[in-house]
Amino acid sequence: MIIDNIENTKLYNYINKRINIAFEYIKSTDFTSVKPGKYAIDGDNIYASVSEYQTKDKLDSLPEAHLKYIDVQYIIKGNELIGYAPLQDQEIAVTYNETNDIAFYNSKVSYLKMETGMFMILFPGDLHQPCIKEDLSTFVRKVVVKVKVN
């Protein structure tokens, strides 16, 4: 897991060519004119999902993990907490769905605050619980760029 501000993406150029493409997409897109939805960047290798929502209580969701895709989550507007824990031997709550590339777990997580202009890279093996309110529920606009591992 990596968390930082979008202006620091050059520090991570060595990780993966597709992650660099995701960063370029985020930095070059005017998200004020992009409607919520799914957008192809490089077929099923890289795509973006823009969403808007109200943050929710920690008890209203479970930590999740993916196998096929890396998440590059970028906060366009607002703030939220994202829970994090390394995936080890946590109990599976909802088995892996290959179509949606997601499984849910019963696990304790540590919460990190994400604010406007920040990104988080979550690799397979990183449990995460996004969209969590800090105190009161707030509006968030976010893009998640999905980067295929292979």
C-alpha positions as CSV (number, residue, x, y, z in Angstrom):
1,M,0.0,0.0,0.0
2,I,1.2,3.5,-0.9
3,I,-0.5,6.7,0.2
4,D,0.6,10.2,-1.0
5,N,-0.4,13.4,-2.7
6,I,-0.9,13.4,-6.5
7,E,1.9,15.9,-7.1
8,N,4.4,13.3,-5.8
9,T,3.6,10.6,-8.4
10,K,7.1,10.9,-10.0
11,L,8.5,9.2,-6.9
12,Y,6.7,6.0,-7.9
13,N,7.5,5.8,-11.7
14,Y,9.6,2.7,-11.1
15,I,6.8,0.5,-9.8
16,N,4.8,-0.4,-13.0
17,K,4.2,1.1,-16.5
18,R,0.5,0.7,-16.1
19,I,0.4,2.5,-12.8
20,N,2.2,5.4,-14.6
21,I,-0.5,5.4,-17.2
22,A,-3.1,5.5,-14.4
23,F,-1.3,8.5,-12.9
24,E,-1.2,10.3,-16.3
25,Y,-5.0,9.7,-16.6
26,I,-5.7,11.1,-13.2
27,K,-3.4,14.2,-13.7
28,S,-4.7,14.9,-17.2
29,T,-8.4,14.5,-16.7
30,D,-10.7,17.4,-15.7
31,F,-12.9,15.5,-13.3
32,T,-15.3,18.4,-13.0
33,S,-16.8,17.5,-16.4
34,V,-16.6,13.7,-16.0
35,K,-19.9,11.9,-15.0
36,P,-19.8,9.0,-12.6
37,G,-19.3,5.7,-14.5
38,K,-16.7,3.4,-15.9
39,Y,-14.1,4.6,-18.5
40,A,-11.7,2.5,-20.6
41,I,-8.1,3.6,-20.6
42,D,-6.4,0.5,-22.1
43,G,-9.2,-2.1,-22.5
44,D,-9.4,-4.4,-19.5
45,N,-5.8,-3.7,-18.6
46,I,-6.5,-0.3,-17.2
47,Y,-9.9,1.3,-16.6
48,A,-11.4,4.0,-14.3
49,S,-14.5,4.2,-12.2
50,V,-15.7,7.6,-11.2
51,S,-18.1,7.6,-8.3
52,E,-19.9,10.0,-5.9
53,Y,-21.2,8.9,-2.5
54,Q,-21.7,9.8,1.2
55,T,-19.2,8.2,3.5
56,K,-20.6,5.5,5.8
57,D,-20.1,4.0,9.2
58,K,-17.3,1.4,9.7
59,L,-19.9,-1.2,10.6
60,D,-21.7,-0.8,7.3
61,S,-19.0,-2.6,5.2
62,L,-16.3,-5.2,5.3
63,P,-12.6,-5.0,4.2
64,E,-12.1,-6.2,0.7
65,A,-9.2,-7.5,-1.4
66,H,-8.6,-8.1,-5.1
67,L,-6.5,-10.6,-7.0
68,K,-6.4,-9.4,-10.6
69,Y,-6.2,-5.7,-10.2
70,I,-4.3,-3.0,-8.4
71,D,-6.4,-0.1,-7.2
72,V,-5.2,3.5,-7.6
73,Q,-7.8,5.4,-5.6
74,Y,-7.7,9.2,-6.0
75,I,-9.9,11.6,-4.0
76,I,-11.2,14.3,-6.4
77,K,-13.3,16.0,-3.7
78,G,-14.0,15.4,0.0
79,N,-12.4,13.2,2.5
80,E,-12.8,9.7,3.9
81,L,-11.1,7.1,5.9
82,I,-9.8,4.0,4.3
83,G,-9.1,1.0,6.5
84,Y,-6.0,-1.0,5.8
85,A,-4.4,-4.3,6.8
86,P,-2.1,-6.8,5.1
87,L,-4.0,-9.8,3.9
88,Q,-2.7,-12.8,5.9
89,D,-5.0,-15.5,7.3
90,Q,-8.1,-13.4,8.0
91,E,-11.5,-15.1,7.9
92,I,-13.3,-14.9,4.6
93,A,-16.7,-13.3,5.0
94,V,-17.7,-13.4,1.3
95,T,-15.8,-15.7,-1.0
96,Y,-13.9,-14.4,-4.0
97,N,-16.1,-13.3,-7.0
98,E,-13.9,-13.7,-10.1
99,T,-16.2,-11.6,-12.3
100,N,-15.9,-8.6,-9.9
101,D,-12.4,-9.5,-8.7
102,I,-13.4,-9.1,-5.0
103,A,-13.6,-11.0,-1.7
104,F,-14.6,-9.6,1.7
105,Y,-13.0,-10.4,5.0
106,N,-13.7,-10.3,8.7
107,S,-10.7,-8.3,9.8
108,K,-9.5,-5.4,12.0
109,V,-8.0,-2.6,10.0
110,S,-6.2,0.6,10.7
111,Y,-7.8,3.7,9.3
112,L,-5.9,6.3,7.2
113,K,-7.4,9.7,6.3
114,M,-7.7,10.5,2.6
115,E,-8.3,14.1,1.5
116,T,-8.8,15.9,-1.7
117,G,-5.7,15.5,-4.0
118,M,-4.5,12.3,-2.3
119,F,-4.1,8.8,-3.8
120,M,-3.7,5.4,-2.4
121,I,-2.3,2.4,-4.3
122,L,-3.6,-0.9,-3.1
123,F,-2.0,-4.1,-4.3
124,P,-3.4,-7.7,-4.2
125,G,-2.7,-8.7,-0.7
126,D,-3.8,-5.3,0.7
127,L,-7.1,-5.5,2.6
128,H,-8.9,-2.2,2.4
129,Q,-12.2,-0.7,3.6
130,P,-12.9,2.5,1.6
131,C,-15.7,5.1,1.9
132,I,-15.7,5.4,5.7
133,K,-16.8,8.5,7.5
134,E,-14.4,10.2,10.0
135,D,-17.1,11.8,12.2
136,L,-20.0,12.9,10.1
137,S,-21.0,11.5,6.8
138,T,-19.6,13.7,4.0
139,F,-19.8,13.8,0.2
140,V,-16.9,12.3,-1.7
141,R,-16.1,12.3,-5.4
142,K,-13.4,9.7,-6.2
143,V,-11.9,7.9,-9.1
144,V,-10.5,4.3,-8.8
145,V,-8.2,3.3,-11.6
146,K,-8.0,-0.4,-11.9
147,V,-4.6,-1.7,-13.1
148,K,-4.4,-5.3,-14.2
149,V,-1.5,-7.1,-12.5
150,N,-0.4,-9.2,-15.5
